[in-house]
Amino acid sequence: MQPESSKPPAPATFKVHVVNSGCEGLFTNAFAVETARSVVAIDAMMRVSDARALRAKIDSIGKPLVALLITHGHPDHYNGGFEVTAGLDVPMVATRGVDQVIHRIDDAKEKQWKPVFGEDWPAKRRFPNRIVKEGETLTFDGVPFTVGEVGEGESHWDSYWVVGATSPVAFVGDILFNGVHSFMNDGHSALWLKNLDLLEKKLSACKTLYSGHGEAAATREGLETQRRYLHAYRDAVRKLAKGRPTLDDAAKAELVRLMKAHLATDYLEAFITAGANAVAAELAKAAEASP
């Protein structure tokens, strides 16, 4: 038995707090990771009300917020950054690819969504001011937060964060939808499938994956569930589009029927038709490029 003084220190611990935006906020998840003396937020919601709910959760923990980490450049994950960090000198952290997407799409997303949300759309938004590279680790109270990048996939640039050392968990953003229909609008479904294969290997030590939408916590089996959903969606669009880059209204209605047979929920059902033309165009382009 080792003398007390020579025992290795116990691994630093952390606790994950979840805030979900509910139906009107697209069932988006954001997280407050509580360490011994501080809090790290992961993603920032889209609406003012949801971002303030996340900030209220952080404040209720009673420890200072020290960083806001962003998984990808969809507004329901970065838009509330100003509200979450209001009055605090806190870095907003992302990879270069995620930061570039945010700057590229922000104006268009405001034009799209401000008429929908009105005053609940953030008039003030902030952008990442600390850029990290693939594999870079930030440490808070002995807890490592390591960023990984997979590039185009569910969004125009996806990253994820692995937290902890001995029993790590992963915050994978929208690479994984858990129990709700998936957002297909960015048209990179083939790359998304490749990213899922990559994460099977990269996240082999992570028993828990935290999802960007739906039920917050999933197991690694969720990657296979997401893979099956993407294959079902692509197969259905391919069948209905018949080589064309768009689907008509009748075909979209049939797509909804097929995907709800695959995943029997109404949650985020609107995403089924919203992404149909993007995936049809992706498949048509791939068919033209194949020999």
C-alpha positions, 0 to 999 in steps of 0.5 A: 500500500502506498504511503498517503503522501505518495498517492496520485491525486484524484482526477478532477471532477465535473458536473454537466447541467443541461438547458433545453429550449423547448419546442419553439426553440427547436429543442436545442441543448446548451450546457453548463459544465461545473468544475471545482471552482468555475463553470464552462458553457458549451453553446449559447442558444438562439433566442434571447429568452433561452440564452438568459435561461442558460445564464440563469442556470449558470448564475444559480451554480454560484461559480464564475463563468470562465469560458463559452465554447461553441460547437458549430456555426448554426445560430441556435448554438452561437446566437445567444453568446452576448446574453450568456456572457453579458457583463463578464470578460469571458472568452468565446472559443471556437475553431477557425472553421466554425468562426468563419462560418458564423461570420459568413452566415450571420446576416442571412440568418438574421434576415431569415429568423428575426421576423419569426422571433421578433424581440426574442432575436438577439439585437446584440450578438458576439462572435468567437474571440479565441480561436483554437486548433484541432486537438487543442486542450483548455484546462479549467480546474484540472478538467481538460476540454479538448476540441476536435474538428470534422469539418463539413457535415451537419453544418458547414463546419462541425467541431466537438469537445471532449471533456474529462480525462479518466471518464470523458464525455463528448459534446458533439453539437448537431452531429447527433440528433437524439430522438428528434428529426435531423436538420438536413439543409446544409446539404453535406449528408455524405460527409456527415456519414463519414464524420459519424464513422470517424467519431466511432473511433475518436470517441471510443472512450466516451460512454456519454455523448451530449447532443445538440437537439432532443434528449441531451444525453446519449450513448455511443450507440446514438451514432449508429442511430444517427447513421441509420436516419441519414441513410433512410433520409438519403434513400427516400430522397433518392427514390422520390427525386429520381435524379432531379435536384428538387422534390415537388410538394407531393414527394415532400409529403411522402418523404414526411410519411417515410421518415416518420415511419422511420422515427415516430415523432413529431419533434422537429418534423418541419426539418424533414421537408426543409432539407429535402431539396438540399439533399436532392441537389447533393445526390443529383450532383454526386450522380453527375460526378460519378463515372 
